[in-house]
Amino acid sequence: YENIIRLVKELPATTSKVFNLYVIEGYSHKEIGVLLEMSEGTSKWHLSTARKILREKLEQIETRTTRRLVI
């Protein structure tokens, strides 16, 4: 959990805000759009970008961990 929160904090500021509002706080894209003064589509784009970046970073961590276990 702590590692994921750390990774979320490393995201670009707006992307991190959208991720937190949607995933953690449960806001809809429409609500996020109002709060952050952006369209719903832009909110969805930021969420998609956040998920992509987090997935890539988690895969890198997993690869490094697996290599250490094998060696």
mmCIF file of the N, C-alpha and C atoms, coordinates in Angstrom:
data_MODEL
# 
_entry.id   MODEL 
# 
loop_
_atom_site.group_PDB 
_atom_site.id 
_atom_site.type_symbol 
_atom_site.label_atom_id 
_atom_site.label_alt_id 
_atom_site.label_comp_id 
_atom_site.label_asym_id 
_atom_site.label_entity_id 
_atom_site.label_seq_id 
_atom_site.pdbx_PDB_ins_code 
_atom_site.Cartn_x 
_atom_site.Cartn_y 
_atom_site.Cartn_z 
_atom_site.occupancy 
_atom_site.B_iso_or_equiv 
_atom_site.pdbx_formal_charge 
_atom_site.auth_seq_id 
_atom_site.auth_comp_id 
_atom_site.auth_asym_id 
_atom_site.auth_atom_id 
_atom_site.pdbx_PDB_model_num 
ATOM 1   N N  . TYR A 1 1  ? 0.826   -1.200  0.000   1.00 0.00 ? 1  TYR A N  1 
ATOM 2   C CA . TYR A 1 1  ? 0.000   0.000   0.000   1.00 0.00 ? 1  TYR A CA 1 
ATOM 3   C C  . TYR A 1 1  ? 0.865   1.256   0.000   1.00 0.00 ? 1  TYR A C  1 
ATOM 4   N N  . GLU A 1 2  ? 1.848   1.278   0.869   1.00 0.00 ? 2  GLU A N  1 
ATOM 5   C CA . GLU A 1 2  ? 2.718   2.454   0.965   1.00 0.00 ? 2  GLU A CA 1 
ATOM 6   C C  . GLU A 1 2  ? 3.479   2.692   -0.330  1.00 0.00 ? 2  GLU A C  1 
ATOM 7   N N  . ASN A 1 3  ? 3.914   1.601   -0.985  1.00 0.00 ? 3  ASN A N  1 
ATOM 8   C CA . ASN A 1 3  ? 4.619   1.738   -2.259  1.00 0.00 ? 3  ASN A CA 1 
ATOM 9   C C  . ASN A 1 3  ? 3.709   2.323   -3.331  1.00 0.00 ? 3  ASN A C  1 
ATOM 10  N N  . ILE A 1 4  ? 2.471   1.907   -3.351  1.00 0.00 ? 4  ILE A N  1 
ATOM 11  C CA . ILE A 1 4  ? 1.532   2.422   -4.357  1.00 0.00 ? 4  ILE A CA 1 
ATOM 12  C C  . ILE A 1 4  ? 1.267   3.899   -4.104  1.00 0.00 ? 4  ILE A C  1 
ATOM 13  N N  . ILE A 1 5  ? 1.073   4.282   -2.862  1.00 0.00 ? 5  ILE A N  1 
ATOM 14  C CA . ILE A 1 5  ? 0.854   5.691   -2.534  1.00 0.00 ? 5  ILE A CA 1 
ATOM 15  C C  . ILE A 1 5  ? 2.069   6.517   -2.946  1.00 0.00 ? 5  ILE A C  1 
ATOM 16  N N  . ARG A 1 6  ? 3.260   5.998   -2.711  1.00 0.00 ? 6  ARG A N  1 
ATOM 17  C CA . ARG A 1 6  ? 4.486   6.697   -3.109  1.00 0.00 ? 6  ARG A CA 1 
ATOM 18  C C  . ARG A 1 6  ? 4.516   6.881   -4.624  1.00 0.00 ? 6  ARG A C  1 
ATOM 19  N N  . LEU A 1 7  ? 4.138   5.835   -5.356  1.00 0.00 ? 7  LEU A N  1 
ATOM 20  C CA . LEU A 1 7  ? 4.126   5.921   -6.817  1.00 0.00 ? 7  LEU A CA 1 
ATOM 21  C C  . LEU A 1 7  ? 3.085   6.927   -7.309  1.00 0.00 ? 7  LEU A C  1 
ATOM 22  N N  . VAL A 1 8  ? 1.932   6.958   -6.658  1.00 0.00 ? 8  VAL A N  1 
ATOM 23  C CA . VAL A 1 8  ? 0.882   7.915   -7.042  1.00 0.00 ? 8  VAL A CA 1 
ATOM 24  C C  . VAL A 1 8  ? 1.396   9.340   -6.839  1.00 0.00 ? 8  VAL A C  1 
ATOM 25  N N  . LYS A 1 9  ? 2.127   9.566   -5.764  1.00 0.00 ? 9  LYS A N  1 
ATOM 26  C CA . LYS A 1 9  ? 2.671   10.901  -5.492  1.00 0.00 ? 9  LYS A CA 1 
ATOM 27  C C  . LYS A 1 9  ? 3.717   11.310  -6.527  1.00 0.00 ? 9  LYS A C  1 
ATOM 28  N N  . GLU A 1 10 ? 4.321   10.349  -7.197  1.00 0.00 ? 10 GLU A N  1 
ATOM 29  C CA . GLU A 1 10 ? 5.316   10.638  -8.230  1.00 0.00 ? 10 GLU A CA 1 
ATOM 30  C C  . GLU A 1 10 ? 4.680   10.991  -9.579  1.00 0.00 ? 10 GLU A C  1 
ATOM 31  N N  . LEU A 1 11 ? 3.383   10.770  -9.716  1.00 0.00 ? 11 LEU A N  1 
ATOM 32  C CA . LEU A 1 11 ? 2.690   11.104  -10.962 1.00 0.00 ? 11 LEU A CA 1 
ATOM 33  C C  . LEU A 1 11 ? 2.670   12.616  -11.156 1.00 0.00 ? 11 LEU A C  1 
ATOM 34  N N  . PRO A 1 12 ? 2.505   13.068  -12.407 1.00 0.00 ? 12 PRO A N  1 
ATOM 35  C CA . PRO A 1 12 ? 2.308   14.512  -12.616 1.00 0.00 ? 12 PRO A CA 1 
ATOM 36  C C  . PRO A 1 12 ? 1.138   15.001  -11.744 1.00 0.00 ? 12 PRO A C  1 
ATOM 37  N N  . ALA A 1 13 ? 1.208   16.243  -11.289 1.00 0.00 ? 13 ALA A N  1 
ATOM 38  C CA . ALA A 1 13 ? 0.272   16.766  -10.290 1.00 0.00 ? 13 ALA A CA 1 
ATOM 39  C C  . ALA A 1 13 ? -1.203  16.555  -10.637 1.00 0.00 ? 13 ALA A C  1 
ATOM 40  N N  . THR A 1 14 ? -1.622  16.966  -11.811 1.00 0.00 ? 14 THR A N  1 
ATOM 41  C CA . THR A 1 14 ? -3.038  16.848  -12.172 1.00 0.00 ? 14 THR A CA 1 
ATOM 42  C C  . THR A 1 14 ? -3.448  15.391  -12.313 1.00 0.00 ? 14 THR A C  1 
ATOM 43  N N  . THR A 1 15 ? -2.587  14.589  -12.894 1.00 0.00 ? 15 THR A N  1 
ATOM 44  C CA . THR A 1 15 ? -2.867  13.164  -13.060 1.00 0.00 ? 15 THR A CA 1 
ATOM 45  C C  . THR A 1 15 ? -3.029  12.500  -11.695 1.00 0.00 ? 15 THR A C  1 
ATOM 46  N N  . SER A 1 16 ? -2.181  12.858  -10.754 1.00 0.00 ? 16 SER A N  1 
ATOM 47  C CA . SER A 1 16 ? -2.271  12.337  -9.396  1.00 0.00 ? 16 SER A CA 1 
ATOM 48  C C  . SER A 1 16 ? -3.578  12.761  -8.719  1.00 0.00 ? 16 SER A C  1 
ATOM 49  N N  . LYS A 1 17 ? -3.955  14.021  -8.903  1.00 0.00 ? 17 LYS A N  1 
ATOM 50  C CA . LYS A 1 17 ? -5.204  14.526  -8.307  1.00 0.00 ? 17 LYS A CA 1 
ATOM 51  C C  . LYS A 1 17 ? -6.401  13.753  -8.845  1.00 0.00 ? 17 LYS A C  1 
ATOM 52  N N  . VAL A 1 18 ? -6.435  13.577  -10.163 1.00 0.00 ? 18 VAL A N  1 
ATOM 53  C CA . VAL A 1 18 ? -7.555  12.845  -10.772 1.00 0.00 ? 18 VAL A CA 1 
ATOM 54  C C  . VAL A 1 18 ? -7.589  11.412  -10.256 1.00 0.00 ? 18 VAL A C  1 
ATOM 55  N N  . PHE A 1 19 ? -6.448  10.749  -10.208 1.00 0.00 ? 19 PHE A N  1 
ATOM 56  C CA . PHE A 1 19 ? -6.393  9.374   -9.709  1.00 0.00 ? 19 PHE A CA 1 
ATOM 57  C C  . PHE A 1 19 ? -6.925  9.296   -8.281  1.00 0.00 ? 19 PHE A C  1 
ATOM 58  N N  . ASN A 1 20 ? -6.450  10.183  -7.420  1.00 0.00 ? 20 ASN A N  1 
ATOM 59  C CA . ASN A 1 20 ? -6.907  10.179  -6.026  1.00 0.00 ? 20 ASN A CA 1 
ATOM 60  C C  . ASN A 1 20 ? -8.402  10.443  -5.905  1.00 0.00 ? 20 ASN A C  1 
ATOM 61  N N  . LEU A 1 21 ? -8.885  11.439  -6.638  1.00 0.00 ? 21 LEU A N  1 
ATOM 62  C CA . LEU A 1 21 ? -10.306 11.767  -6.557  1.00 0.00 ? 21 LEU A CA 1 
ATOM 63  C C  . LEU A 1 21 ? -11.181 10.622  -7.051  1.00 0.00 ? 21 LEU A C  1 
ATOM 64  N N  . TYR A 1 22 ? -10.770 9.973   -8.134  1.00 0.00 ? 22 TYR A N  1 
ATOM 65  C CA . TYR A 1 22 ? -11.587 8.911   -8.722  1.00 0.00 ? 22 TYR A CA 1 
ATOM 66  C C  . TYR A 1 22 ? -11.450 7.595   -7.960  1.00 0.00 ? 22 TYR A C  1 
ATOM 67  N N  . VAL A 1 23 ? -10.225 7.136   -7.777  1.00 0.00 ? 23 VAL A N  1 
ATOM 68  C CA . VAL A 1 23 ? -9.988  5.802   -7.215  1.00 0.00 ? 23 VAL A CA 1 
ATOM 69  C C  . VAL A 1 23 ? -10.143 5.779   -5.700  1.00 0.00 ? 23 VAL A C  1 
ATOM 70  N N  . ILE A 1 24 ? -9.587  6.753   -5.020  1.00 0.00 ? 24 ILE A N  1 
ATOM 71  C CA . ILE A 1 24 ? -9.569  6.712   -3.565  1.00 0.00 ? 24 ILE A CA 1 
ATOM 72  C C  . ILE A 1 24 ? -10.795 7.385   -2.956  1.00 0.00 ? 24 ILE A C  1 
ATOM 73  N N  . GLU A 1 25 ? -11.171 8.545   -3.503  1.00 0.00 ? 25 GLU A N  1 
ATOM 74  C CA . GLU A 1 25 ? -12.278 9.289   -2.904  1.00 0.00 ? 25 GLU A CA 1 
ATOM 75  C C  . GLU A 1 25 ? -13.631 9.005   -3.549  1.00 0.00 ? 25 GLU A C  1 
ATOM 76  N N  . GLY A 1 26 ? -13.636 8.345   -4.707  1.00 0.00 ? 26 GLY A N  1 
ATOM 77  C CA . GLY A 1 26 ? -14.887 7.900   -5.305  1.00 0.00 ? 26 GLY A CA 1 
ATOM 78  C C  . GLY A 1 26 ? -15.672 8.936   -6.091  1.00 0.00 ? 26 GLY A C  1 
ATOM 79  N N  . TYR A 1 27 ? -15.036 10.008  -6.503  1.00 0.00 ? 27 TYR A N  1 
ATOM 80  C CA . TYR A 1 27 ? -15.726 11.001  -7.315  1.00 0.00 ? 27 TYR A CA 1 
ATOM 81  C C  . TYR A 1 27 ? -15.925 10.480  -8.728  1.00 0.00 ? 27 TYR A C  1 
ATOM 82  N N  . SER A 1 28 ? -16.968 10.981  -9.398  1.00 0.00 ? 28 SER A N  1 
ATOM 83  C CA . SER A 1 28 ? -17.190 10.636  -10.805 1.00 0.00 ? 28 SER A CA 1 
ATOM 84  C C  . SER A 1 28 ? -16.343 11.569  -11.676 1.00 0.00 ? 28 SER A C  1 
ATOM 85  N N  . HIS A 1 29 ? -16.207 11.212  -12.940 1.00 0.00 ? 29 HIS A N  1 
ATOM 86  C CA . HIS A 1 29 ? -15.453 12.078  -13.849 1.00 0.00 ? 29 HIS A CA 1 
ATOM 87  C C  . HIS A 1 29 ? -16.148 13.431  -14.011 1.00 0.00 ? 29 HIS A C  1 
ATOM 88  N N  . LYS A 1 30 ? -17.450 13.420  -13.963 1.00 0.00 ? 30 LYS A N  1 
ATOM 89  C CA . LYS A 1 30 ? -18.194 14.681  -14.063 1.00 0.00 ? 30 LYS A CA 1 
ATOM 90  C C  . LYS A 1 30 ? -17.865 15.577  -12.866 1.00 0.00 ? 30 LYS A C  1 
ATOM 91  N N  . GLU A 1 31 ? -17.873 14.992  -11.670 1.00 0.00 ? 31 GLU A N  1 
ATOM 92  C CA . GLU A 1 31 ? -17.554 15.772  -10.458 1.00 0.00 ? 31 GLU A CA 1 
ATOM 93  C C  . GLU A 1 31 ? -16.108 16.270  -10.479 1.00 0.00 ? 31 GLU A C  1 
ATOM 94  N N  . ILE A 1 32 ? -15.203 15.416  -10.934 1.00 0.00 ? 32 ILE A N  1 
ATOM 95  C CA . ILE A 1 32 ? -13.794 15.803  -11.021 1.00 0.00 ? 32 ILE A CA 1 
ATOM 96  C C  . ILE A 1 32 ? -13.635 16.952  -12.009 1.00 0.00 ? 32 ILE A C  1 
ATOM 97  N N  . GLY A 1 33 ? -14.358 16.871  -13.118 1.00 0.00 ? 33 GLY A N  1 
ATOM 98  C CA . GLY A 1 33 ? -14.309 17.946  -14.103 1.00 0.00 ? 33 GLY A CA 1 
ATOM 99  C C  . GLY A 1 33 ? -14.695 19.285  -13.510 1.00 0.00 ? 33 GLY A C  1 
ATOM 100 N N  . VAL A 1 34 ? -15.738 19.283  -12.696 1.00 0.00 ? 34 VAL A N  1 
ATOM 101 C CA . VAL A 1 34 ? -16.178 20.519  -12.047 1.00 0.00 ? 34 VAL A CA 1 
ATOM 102 C C  . VAL A 1 34 ? -15.125 20.995  -11.048 1.00 0.00 ? 34 VAL A C  1 
ATOM 103 N N  . LEU A 1 35 ? -14.644 20.076  -10.213 1.00 0.00 ? 35 LEU A N  1 
ATOM 104 C CA . LEU A 1 35 ? -13.662 20.439  -9.186  1.00 0.00 ? 35 LEU A CA 1 
ATOM 105 C C  . LEU A 1 35 ? -12.363 20.982  -9.764  1.00 0.00 ? 35 LEU A C  1 
ATOM 106 N N  . LEU A 1 36 ? -11.892 20.359  -10.832 1.00 0.00 ? 36 LEU A N  1 
ATOM 107 C CA . LEU A 1 36 ? -10.588 20.723  -11.396 1.00 0.00 ? 36 LEU A CA 1 
ATOM 108 C C  . LEU A 1 36 ? -10.704 21.573  -12.667 1.00 0.00 ? 36 LEU A C  1 
ATOM 109 N N  . GLU A 1 37 ? -11.922 21.963  -12.984 1.00 0.00 ? 37 GLU A N  1 
ATOM 110 C CA . GLU A 1 37 ? -12.191 22.805  -14.154 1.00 0.00 ? 37 GLU A CA 1 
ATOM 111 C C  . GLU A 1 37 ? -11.623 22.202  -15.440 1.00 0.00 ? 37 GLU A C  1 
ATOM 112 N N  . MET A 1 38 ? -12.083 20.980  -15.717 1.00 0.00 ? 38 MET A N  1 
ATOM 113 C CA . MET A 1 38 ? -11.691 20.280  -16.942 1.00 0.00 ? 38 MET A CA 1 
ATOM 114 C C  . MET A 1 38 ? -12.893 19.485  -17.438 1.00 0.00 ? 38 MET A C  1 
ATOM 115 N N  . SER A 1 39 ? -12.818 19.011  -18.649 1.00 0.00 ? 39 SER A N  1 
ATOM 116 C CA . SER A 1 39 ? -13.914 18.206  -19.188 1.00 0.00 ? 39 SER A CA 1 
ATOM 117 C C  . SER A 1 39 ? -13.862 16.792  -18.598 1.00 0.00 ? 39 SER A C  1 
ATOM 118 N N  . GLU A 1 40 ? -14.967 16.090  -18.712 1.00 0.00 ? 40 GLU A N  1 
ATOM 119 C CA . GLU A 1 40 ? -14.995 14.694  -18.275 1.00 0.00 ? 40 GLU A CA 1 
ATOM 120 C C  . GLU A 1 40 ? -13.975 13.878  -19.064 1.00 0.00 ? 40 GLU A C  1 
ATOM 121 N N  . GLY A 1 41 ? -13.858 14.169  -20.342 1.00 0.00 ? 41 GLY A N  1 
ATOM 122 C CA . GLY A 1 41 ? -12.907 13.457  -21.190 1.00 0.00 ? 41 GLY A CA 1 
ATOM 123 C C  . GLY A 1 41 ? -11.467 13.655  -20.733 1.00 0.00 ? 41 GLY A C  1 
ATOM 124 N N  . THR A 1 42 ? -11.142 14.857  -20.319 1.00 0.00 ? 42 THR A N  1 
ATOM 125 C CA . THR A 1 42 ? -9.793  15.138  -19.821 1.00 0.00 ? 42 THR A CA 1 
ATOM 126 C C  . THR A 1 42 ? -9.551  14.394  -18.520 1.00 0.00 ? 42 THR A C  1 
ATOM 127 N N  . SER A 1 43 ? -10.560 14.331  -17.673 1.00 0.00 ? 43 SER A N  1 
ATOM 128 C CA . SER A 1 43 ? -10.451 13.579  -16.422 1.00 0.00 ? 43 SER A CA 1 
ATOM 129 C C  . SER A 1 43 ? -10.200 12.103  -16.724 1.00 0.00 ? 43 SER A C  1 
ATOM 130 N N  . LYS A 1 44 ? -10.925 11.554  -17.679 1.00 0.00 ? 44 LYS A N  1 
ATOM 131 C CA . LYS A 1 44 ? -10.743 10.149  -18.063 1.00 0.00 ? 44 LYS A CA 1 
ATOM 132 C C  . LYS A 1 44 ? -9.343  9.926   -18.629 1.00 0.00 ? 44 LYS A C  1 
ATOM 133 N N  . TRP A 1 45 ? -8.848  10.888  -19.410 1.00 0.00 ? 45 TRP A N  1 
ATOM 134 C CA . TRP A 1 45 ? -7.506  10.776  -19.982 1.00 0.00 ? 45 TRP A CA 1 
ATOM 135 C C  . TRP A 1 45 ? -6.457  10.725  -18.865 1.00 0.00 ? 45 TRP A C  1 
ATOM 136 N N  . HIS A 1 46 ? -6.599  11.608  -17.874 1.00 0.00 ? 46 HIS A N  1 
ATOM 137 C CA . HIS A 1 46 ? -5.648  11.621  -16.754 1.00 0.00 ? 46 HIS A CA 1 
ATOM 138 C C  . HIS A 1 46 ? -5.692  10.299  -15.981 1.00 0.00 ? 46 HIS A C  1 
ATOM 139 N N  . LEU A 1 47 ? -6.881  9.760   -15.769 1.00 0.00 ? 47 LEU A N  1 
ATOM 140 C CA . LEU A 1 47 ? -6.996  8.477   -15.064 1.00 0.00 ? 47 LEU A CA 1 
ATOM 141 C C  . LEU A 1 47 ? -6.331  7.361   -15.866 1.00 0.00 ? 47 LEU A C  1 
ATOM 142 N N  . SER A 1 48 ? -6.577  7.336   -17.158 1.00 0.00 ? 48 SER A N  1 
ATOM 143 C CA . SER A 1 48 ? -5.966  6.328   -18.020 1.00 0.00 ? 48 SER A CA 1 
ATOM 144 C C  . SER A 1 48 ? -4.446  6.443   -18.002 1.00 0.00 ? 48 SER A C  1 
ATOM 145 N N  . THR A 1 49 ? -3.954  7.664   -18.058 1.00 0.00 ? 49 THR A N  1 
ATOM 146 C CA . THR A 1 49 ? -2.513  7.906   -18.012 1.00 0.00 ? 49 THR A CA 1 
ATOM 147 C C  . THR A 1 49 ? -1.935  7.451   -16.676 1.00 0.00 ? 49 THR A C  1 
ATOM 148 N N  . ALA A 1 50 ? -2.620  7.765   -15.598 1.00 0.00 ? 50 ALA A N  1 
ATOM 149 C CA . ALA A 1 50 ? -2.155  7.350   -14.266 1.00 0.00 ? 50 ALA A CA 1 
ATOM 150 C C  . ALA A 1 50 ? -2.066  5.833   -14.183 1.00 0.00 ? 50 ALA A C  1 
ATOM 151 N N  . ARG A 1 51 ? -3.086  5.153   -14.640 1.00 0.00 ? 51 ARG A N  1 
ATOM 152 C CA . ARG A 1 51 ? -3.084  3.688   -14.587 1.00 0.00 ? 51 ARG A CA 1 
ATOM 153 C C  . ARG A 1 51 ? -1.947  3.099   -15.421 1.00 0.00 ? 51 ARG A C  1 
ATOM 154 N N  . LYS A 1 52 ? -1.720  3.690   -16.594 1.00 0.00 ? 52 LYS A N  1 
ATOM 155 C CA . LYS A 1 52 ? -0.655  3.203   -17.466 1.00 0.00 ? 52 LYS A CA 1 
ATOM 156 C C  . LYS A 1 52 ? 0.705   3.374   -16.789 1.00 0.00 ? 52 LYS A C  1 
ATOM 157 N N  . ILE A 1 53 ? 0.970   4.556   -16.255 1.00 0.00 ? 53 ILE A N  1 
ATOM 158 C CA . ILE A 1 53 ? 2.249   4.827   -15.594 1.00 0.00 ? 53 ILE A CA 1 
ATOM 159 C C  . ILE A 1 53 ? 2.433   3.912   -14.390 1.00 0.00 ? 53 ILE A C  1 
ATOM 160 N N  . LEU A 1 54 ? 1.389   3.779   -13.572 1.00 0.00 ? 54 LEU A N  1 
ATOM 161 C CA . LEU A 1 54 ? 1.485   2.934   -12.374 1.00 0.00 ? 54 LEU A CA 1 
ATOM 162 C C  . LEU A 1 54 ? 1.714   1.474   -12.753 1.00 0.00 ? 54 LEU A C  1 
ATOM 163 N N  . ARG A 1 55 ? 1.016   1.001   -13.783 1.00 0.00 ? 55 ARG A N  1 
ATOM 164 C CA . ARG A 1 55 ? 1.192   -0.378  -14.239 1.00 0.00 ? 55 ARG A CA 1 
ATOM 165 C C  . ARG A 1 55 ? 2.647   -0.614  -14.665 1.00 0.00 ? 55 ARG A C  1 
ATOM 166 N N  . GLU A 1 56 ? 3.199   0.322   -15.427 1.00 0.00 ? 56 GLU A N  1 
ATOM 167 C CA . GLU A 1 56 ? 4.583   0.195   -15.886 1.00 0.00 ? 56 GLU A CA 1 
ATOM 168 C C  . GLU A 1 56 ? 5.562   0.191   -14.709 1.00 0.00 ? 56 GLU A C  1 
ATOM 169 N N  . LYS A 1 57 ? 5.342   1.084   -13.757 1.00 0.00 ? 57 LYS A N  1 
ATOM 170 C CA . LYS A 1 57 ? 6.248   1.156   -12.598 1.00 0.00 ? 57 LYS A CA 1 
ATOM 171 C C  . LYS A 1 57 ? 6.142   -0.098  -11.744 1.00 0.00 ? 57 LYS A C  1 
ATOM 172 N N  . LEU A 1 58 ? 4.941   -0.611  -11.563 1.00 0.00 ? 58 LEU A N  1 
ATOM 173 C CA . LEU A 1 58 ? 4.758   -1.831  -10.769 1.00 0.00 ? 58 LEU A CA 1 
ATOM 174 C C  . LEU A 1 58 ? 5.400   -3.032  -11.478 1.00 0.00 ? 58 LEU A C  1 
ATOM 175 N N  . GLU A 1 59 ? 5.303   -3.085  -12.801 1.00 0.00 ? 59 GLU A N  1 
ATOM 176 C CA . GLU A 1 59 ? 5.949   -4.165  -13.553 1.00 0.00 ? 59 GLU A CA 1 
ATOM 177 C C  . GLU A 1 59 ? 7.467   -4.089  -13.403 1.00 0.00 ? 59 GLU A C  1 
ATOM 178 N N  . GLN A 1 60 ? 8.023   -2.886  -13.396 1.00 0.00 ? 60 GLN A N  1 
ATOM 179 C CA . GLN A 1 60 ? 9.466   -2.720  -13.198 1.00 0.00 ? 60 GLN A CA 1 
ATOM 180 C C  . GLN A 1 60 ? 9.878   -3.208  -11.814 1.00 0.00 ? 60 GLN A C  1 
ATOM 181 N N  . ILE A 1 61 ? 9.096   -2.859  -10.807 1.00 0.00 ? 61 ILE A N  1 
ATOM 182 C CA . ILE A 1 61 ? 9.383   -3.305  -9.441  1.00 0.00 ? 61 ILE A CA 1 
ATOM 183 C C  . ILE A 1 61 ? 9.309   -4.823  -9.357  1.00 0.00 ? 61 ILE A C  1 
ATOM 184 N N  . GLU A 1 62 ? 8.275   -5.405  -9.977  1.00 0.00 ? 62 GLU A N  1 
ATOM 185 C CA . GLU A 1 62 ? 8.102   -6.853  -9.964  1.00 0.00 ? 62 GLU A CA 1 
ATOM 186 C C  . GLU A 1 62 ? 9.277   -7.549  -10.652 1.00 0.00 ? 62 GLU A C  1 
ATOM 187 N N  . THR A 1 63 ? 9.719   -6.986  -11.770 1.00 0.00 ? 63 THR A N  1 
ATOM 188 C CA . THR A 1 63 ? 10.845  -7.571  -12.504 1.00 0.00 ? 63 THR A CA 1 
ATOM 189 C C  . THR A 1 63 ? 12.107  -7.536  -11.656 1.00 0.00 ? 63 THR A C  1 
ATOM 190 N N  . ARG A 1 64 ? 12.377  -6.410  -10.996 1.00 0.00 ? 64 ARG A N  1 
ATOM 191 C CA . ARG A 1 64 ? 13.564  -6.294  -10.150 1.00 0.00 ? 64 ARG A CA 1 
ATOM 192 C C  . ARG A 1 64 ? 13.482  -7.282  -8.989  1.00 0.00 ? 64 ARG A C  1 
ATOM 193 N N  . THR A 1 65 ? 12.299  -7.410  -8.393  1.00 0.00 ? 65 THR A N  1 
ATOM 194 C CA . THR A 1 65 ? 12.114  -8.321  -7.253  1.00 0.00 ? 65 THR A CA 1 
ATOM 195 C C  . THR A 1 65 ? 12.306  -9.773  -7.691  1.00 0.00 ? 65 THR A C  1 
ATOM 196 N N  . THR A 1 66 ? 11.747  -10.127 -8.839  1.00 0.00 ? 66 THR A N  1 
ATOM 197 C CA . THR A 1 66 ? 11.870  -11.487 -9.349  1.00 0.00 ? 66 THR A CA 1 
ATOM 198 C C  . THR A 1 66 ? 13.322  -11.824 -9.654  1.00 0.00 ? 66 THR A C  1 
ATOM 199 N N  . ARG A 1 67 ? 14.054  -10.885 -10.232 1.00 0.00 ? 67 ARG A N  1 
ATOM 200 C CA . ARG A 1 67 ? 15.472  -11.111 -10.532 1.00 0.00 ? 67 ARG A CA 1 
ATOM 201 C C  . ARG A 1 67 ? 16.252  -11.373 -9.255  1.00 0.00 ? 67 ARG A C  1 
ATOM 202 N N  . ARG A 1 68 ? 15.959  -10.618 -8.188  1.00 0.00 ? 68 ARG A N  1 
ATOM 203 C CA . ARG A 1 68 ? 16.671  -10.816 -6.920  1.00 0.00 ? 68 ARG A CA 1 
ATOM 204 C C  . ARG A 1 68 ? 16.375  -12.184 -6.329  1.00 0.00 ? 68 ARG A C  1 
ATOM 205 N N  . LEU A 1 69 ? 15.144  -12.640 -6.483  1.00 0.00 ? 69 LEU A N  1 
ATOM 206 C CA . LEU A 1 69 ? 14.777  -13.939 -5.931  1.00 0.00 ? 69 LEU A CA 1 
ATOM 207 C C  . LEU A 1 69 ? 15.436  -15.076 -6.686  1.00 0.00 ? 69 LEU A C  1 
ATOM 208 N N  . VAL A 1 70 ? 15.624  -14.912 -7.994  1.00 0.00 ? 70 VAL A N  1 
ATOM 209 C CA . VAL A 1 70 ? 16.220  -15.956 -8.818  1.00 0.00 ? 70 VAL A CA 1 
ATOM 210 C C  . VAL A 1 70 ? 17.710  -16.051 -8.563  1.00 0.00 ? 70 VAL A C  1 
ATOM 211 N N  . ILE A 1 71 ? 18.341  -14.943 -8.373  1.00 0.00 ? 71 ILE A N  1 
ATOM 212 C CA . ILE A 1 71 ? 19.808  -14.929 -8.201  1.00 0.00 ? 71 ILE A CA 1 
ATOM 213 C C  . ILE A 1 71 ? 20.169  -15.407 -6.856  1.00 0.00 ? 71 ILE A C  1 
# 
